[in-house]
Structures are given as C-alpha cells and as structure tokens.
C-alpha cells in the first residue's frame, strides 16, 4: 500500500520536464485545430495530391519515411483524428507491406507515448475522465494482460487512444503493452494500407470497412483468447 501511494505521489509531481512535455502535446493539438489542418485529411484531398506526394517520396524517400512515422506517432499520441488517412497515405506512397511496417512503428511509438503520459503525467485526469472503464480492463488484465490487450487491439470497436491511456493506469508492463500493440494492429493496418495502394479504385471508406472485414477482426480477437481459455480449462481439470 505504501508503494502504491509513493507511485501515485511520484506520478503527480510536476517537474519542469513533465510540464514541457504536456505543453508540447497541447501545442501540437492546438496547432492542428487552429490551422484547420483537418481539411487535408480526407480521401478526396489524398487523391487530388497523390502525384505530388508520390513525386516527393520518389525523390526524398528517407525523409518521406521519417516524416510519415513522426507525424503518425504524434497523431496517435495526442488522439488527433487522422489515423485512417495516414494509413491510406502510407499504402499509396510505400506499398501495402512497407506501409504496414512503418505504420506499425509509428502507431506503437505513439501508443507508448500516450501510455507513459497516462502513467506518469496525466494519471489523475485519465482516472477521472475514463475511470468507469478501468474496472473491467483491470479484471481482464489480471488473468492475462498480453492476450487481453491483443484481443482489444484486434477487434477495432474499442477506442484506440482510450485503451492506451487506461493501460497506463494498470500494472501492465511496458514490454507486454508494446508487444500486444505491435502484433494486434497488423491485420487492420494491412487492410487500410492495401486500400491506399489501390487508391485509384476506392471512392469511399465504406468500401474498406466491410462487414466481412470487421467479422474477420472479431474472429482474430476471439482466436487470441484461445490460449487463455485452454489454460483455464486445463487448470480446472487438474483441480478436479
């Protein structure tokens, strides 16, 4: 109990470094909305600028990759809408396979930033705002944190950013969080990256998120629980 109180006290200590991080994140979010940048995050805008984007990527490939990963990670860390747009763009510029790799790096990095911010900077705010969801998450993590988070990542009906924040309030290790996130987002990332690669044939996002794709994600999420169910059944039989 004493350790728990010490951790909470440490998390709530606002050093200059912590203040700088919070102010930086606030500045990123503020700039996005003040400059009205969301008007560029649309399928129509992407198709209209595809030739210029492809030309820039061909001439400055390394810079394009670094800029893509950096921007994507900031969007994920700050919960700015645009993840689908970025994934489509990645598919267009780099192809489905490489885009899946780059998006995975960016989304995982952004998730880690949100996870650490929740654990060490915004603990009280996250608990007040999203604490009602924390109980069920804690119960699931007690059984098997990795498989539980993997299931959440595979089933795309859970708010990605809120899961990042709530995980920061649990006792889940950073390593398990990174692994489950990196693996769990691969199927969804590839679907949208492939769609971006086929951008010329797509007229709306509804053509990507079909019932069959969502069903496939759900089945993948259920599959991730199989090892946990197997261990539970085995334990019951051994006790019997």
C-alpha positions as CSV (number, residue, x, y, z in Angstrom):
1,X,0.0,0.0,0.0
2,X,2.9,2.3,0.9
3,X,4.5,1.6,-2.5
4,X,1.2,2.4,-4.3
5,X,1.0,5.7,-2.5
6,X,4.6,6.5,-3.3
7,X,4.0,5.7,-7.0
8,X,0.9,7.9,-7.1
9,X,2.8,10.8,-5.4
10,X,5.7,10.4,-7.9
11,X,3.2,10.4,-10.8
12,X,1.7,13.6,-9.6
13,X,4.9,15.5,-9.1
14,X,5.1,18.1,-11.9
15,X,8.7,18.7,-12.8
16,X,9.8,21.2,-15.5
17,X,10.4,18.3,-17.8
18,X,6.8,17.0,-17.3
19,X,5.4,20.4,-17.8
20,X,7.4,20.8,-21.1
21,X,6.0,17.5,-22.4
22,X,2.4,18.4,-21.6
23,X,2.8,21.9,-23.2
24,X,4.4,20.4,-26.3
25,X,1.5,18.0,-26.7
26,X,-1.0,20.8,-26.1
27,X,0.8,22.9,-28.7
28,X,0.6,20.1,-31.3
29,X,-3.2,19.7,-30.7
30,X,-3.8,23.4,-30.7
31,X,-1.8,24.0,-33.9
32,X,-3.8,21.2,-35.7
33,X,-7.1,22.8,-35.0
34,X,-6.1,26.5,-35.2
35,X,-4.5,26.0,-38.6
36,X,-7.5,23.9,-39.7
37,X,-5.3,21.1,-40.9
38,X,-8.0,18.5,-40.7
39,X,-9.3,19.8,-44.1
40,X,-6.4,18.0,-45.7
41,X,-7.1,14.7,-44.0
42,X,-9.7,13.3,-46.5
43,X,-9.8,10.7,-49.2
44,X,-10.5,13.5,-51.8
45,X,-7.5,15.5,-50.7
46,X,-5.3,12.5,-50.9
47,X,-6.4,11.6,-54.4
48,X,-6.0,15.2,-55.5
49,X,-2.4,15.4,-54.3
50,X,-1.3,11.8,-55.0
51,X,1.0,12.8,-57.9
52,X,2.9,15.4,-55.8
53,X,3.2,13.1,-52.8
54,X,4.5,10.2,-55.0
55,X,7.0,12.5,-56.6
56,X,8.3,13.8,-53.3
57,X,8.6,10.2,-51.9
58,X,10.5,9.1,-55.0
59,X,13.0,12.0,-54.7
60,X,13.3,12.0,-50.9
61,X,12.4,8.6,-49.8
62,X,14.2,8.6,-46.4
63,X,12.8,12.0,-45.5
64,X,9.3,10.9,-46.5
65,X,9.5,7.8,-44.3
66,X,10.8,9.7,-41.3
67,X,8.2,12.5,-41.7
68,X,5.5,9.9,-42.1
69,X,6.4,8.0,-38.9
70,X,7.0,11.1,-36.9
71,X,3.6,12.7,-37.9
72,X,1.7,9.5,-37.4
73,X,3.1,8.9,-34.0
74,X,2.2,12.4,-32.9
75,X,-1.4,11.9,-34.1
76,X,-1.7,8.7,-32.2
77,X,-0.1,10.1,-29.0
78,X,-2.4,13.2,-29.0
79,X,-5.6,11.5,-30.3
80,X,-5.8,13.8,-33.3
81,X,-8.2,12.2,-35.9
82,X,-6.4,11.0,-38.9
83,X,-5.0,7.5,-38.4
84,X,-7.0,6.0,-41.2
85,X,-5.9,8.8,-43.6
86,X,-2.3,8.3,-42.7
87,X,-2.5,4.5,-43.2
88,X,-4.1,5.1,-46.6
89,X,-1.4,7.5,-47.5
90,X,1.3,5.1,-46.4
91,X,-0.2,2.4,-48.6
92,X,-0.2,4.8,-51.5
93,X,3.4,6.0,-51.0
94,X,5.2,2.9,-49.8
95,X,3.0,-0.1,-50.8
96,X,1.0,-2.2,-48.5
97,X,3.8,-4.3,-46.9
98,X,6.2,-1.4,-46.2
99,X,3.4,0.8,-45.1
100,X,2.3,-1.8,-42.6
101,X,5.8,-1.8,-41.2
102,X,6.0,2.0,-41.0
103,X,2.5,2.4,-39.6
104,X,3.2,-0.3,-37.0
105,X,6.4,1.6,-35.9
106,X,4.5,4.9,-35.7
107,X,1.3,3.7,-34.1
108,X,3.2,1.6,-31.5
109,X,5.5,4.6,-30.7
110,X,2.5,7.0,-30.4
111,X,0.7,4.5,-28.2
112,X,3.8,4.2,-25.9
113,X,3.9,8.0,-25.6
114,X,0.2,8.0,-24.5
115,X,0.8,5.0,-22.2
116,X,3.7,6.8,-20.4
117,X,1.9,10.1,-20.3
118,X,-1.0,8.4,-18.6
119,X,1.1,6.6,-16.1
120,X,3.5,9.4,-15.2
121,X,1.8,12.7,-16.2
122,X,-1.9,12.6,-16.5
123,X,-2.8,9.8,-14.0
124,X,-5.5,11.7,-12.1
125,X,-7.1,13.3,-15.2
126,X,-7.3,9.9,-17.0
127,X,-8.8,8.3,-13.9
128,X,-11.4,11.0,-13.5
129,X,-12.4,11.0,-17.2
130,X,-12.2,7.3,-18.1
131,X,-12.2,5.6,-14.7
132,X,-15.6,4.0,-15.3
133,X,-13.9,1.7,-17.9
134,X,-10.9,0.9,-15.8
135,X,-12.6,-1.8,-13.6
136,X,-13.4,-4.3,-16.5
137,X,-10.0,-3.6,-18.0
138,X,-8.2,-4.4,-14.7
139,X,-10.2,-7.6,-14.4
140,X,-9.2,-8.8,-17.8
141,X,-5.5,-7.9,-17.3
142,X,-5.4,-9.9,-14.0
143,X,-6.0,-13.1,-16.0
144,X,-3.6,-12.4,-18.9
145,X,-2.6,-8.9,-19.7
146,X,-0.9,-9.7,-23.1
147,X,-3.8,-11.8,-24.5
148,X,-6.4,-9.4,-23.2
149,X,-4.8,-6.4,-24.8
150,X,-4.1,-8.3,-28.0
151,X,-7.8,-9.1,-28.3
152,X,-8.7,-5.4,-27.8
153,X,-6.2,-4.4,-30.5
154,X,-7.5,-7.0,-32.9
155,X,-11.2,-6.0,-32.5
156,X,-11.4,-2.5,-33.9
157,X,-14.5,-1.4,-31.9
158,X,-12.6,-0.3,-28.9
159,X,-11.3,3.4,-28.8
160,X,-7.6,3.1,-29.5
161,X,-6.5,6.2,-27.6
162,X,-8.6,5.5,-24.5
163,X,-7.1,1.9,-24.3
164,X,-3.6,3.5,-24.4
165,X,-4.5,5.8,-21.5
166,X,-6.2,3.2,-19.4
167,X,-3.4,0.7,-19.8
168,X,-1.1,3.3,-18.3
169,X,-3.2,3.1,-15.1
170,X,-2.8,-0.6,-14.8
171,X,0.2,-2.7,-13.6
172,X,0.8,-3.9,-17.2
173,X,4.5,-3.9,-18.1
174,X,5.6,-1.6,-20.9
175,X,7.1,-4.6,-22.7
176,X,3.8,-6.5,-22.8
177,X,2.0,-3.4,-23.9
178,X,4.4,-2.8,-26.8
179,X,4.2,-6.4,-27.9
180,X,0.4,-6.7,-27.8
181,X,0.0,-3.4,-29.6
182,X,2.6,-4.1,-32.3
183,X,1.1,-7.5,-33.1
184,X,-2.6,-6.6,-32.7
185,X,-2.7,-3.7,-35.1
186,X,-1.1,-5.6,-38.0
187,X,-4.3,-7.0,-39.6
188,X,-6.2,-3.7,-39.6
189,X,-3.1,-1.8,-40.7
190,X,-2.6,-4.0,-43.7
191,X,-6.2,-3.8,-44.8
192,X,-6.1,0.0,-44.9
193,X,-2.6,0.1,-46.3
194,X,-3.6,-2.2,-49.1
195,X,-6.6,0.0,-49.7
196,X,-4.3,3.0,-50.0
197,X,-2.2,1.1,-52.5
198,X,-5.3,0.6,-54.6
199,X,-6.4,4.3,-54.1
200,X,-7.5,4.8,-57.6
201,X,-10.2,2.2,-57.3
202,X,-11.7,3.5,-54.0
203,X,-14.5,6.0,-53.8
204,X,-15.4,5.9,-50.1
205,X,-14.1,4.4,-46.8
206,X,-17.2,2.2,-46.6
207,X,-15.6,0.1,-49.3
208,X,-12.8,-0.8,-46.9
209,X,-14.6,-1.4,-43.6
210,X,-17.0,-4.0,-44.9
211,X,-18.9,-6.4,-42.7
212,X,-16.7,-9.3,-43.8
213,X,-13.5,-7.4,-42.7
214,X,-15.0,-6.5,-39.3
215,X,-16.1,-10.1,-38.8
216,X,-12.6,-11.3,-39.6
217,X,-11.2,-8.9,-37.0
218,X,-13.6,-10.2,-34.4
219,X,-12.7,-13.8,-35.2
220,X,-9.0,-12.9,-34.8
221,X,-9.7,-11.3,-31.4
222,X,-11.5,-14.5,-30.3
223,X,-8.6,-16.5,-31.5
224,X,-6.3,-14.6,-29.3
225,X,-8.3,-15.8,-26.3
226,X,-7.9,-19.4,-27.1
227,X,-4.6,-19.9,-25.2
228,X,-6.1,-18.3,-22.1
229,X,-9.3,-20.5,-22.3
230,X,-7.1,-23.5,-22.8
231,X,-5.1,-22.8,-19.7
232,X,-8.3,-22.1,-17.7
233,X,-9.9,-25.4,-18.7
234,X,-6.6,-27.2,-18.0
235,X,-6.4,-25.7,-14.6
236,X,-10.0,-26.7,-13.7
237,X,-9.3,-30.3,-14.9
238,X,-6.2,-30.5,-12.8
239,X,-8.0,-29.3,-9.7
240,X,-10.8,-31.8,-10.3
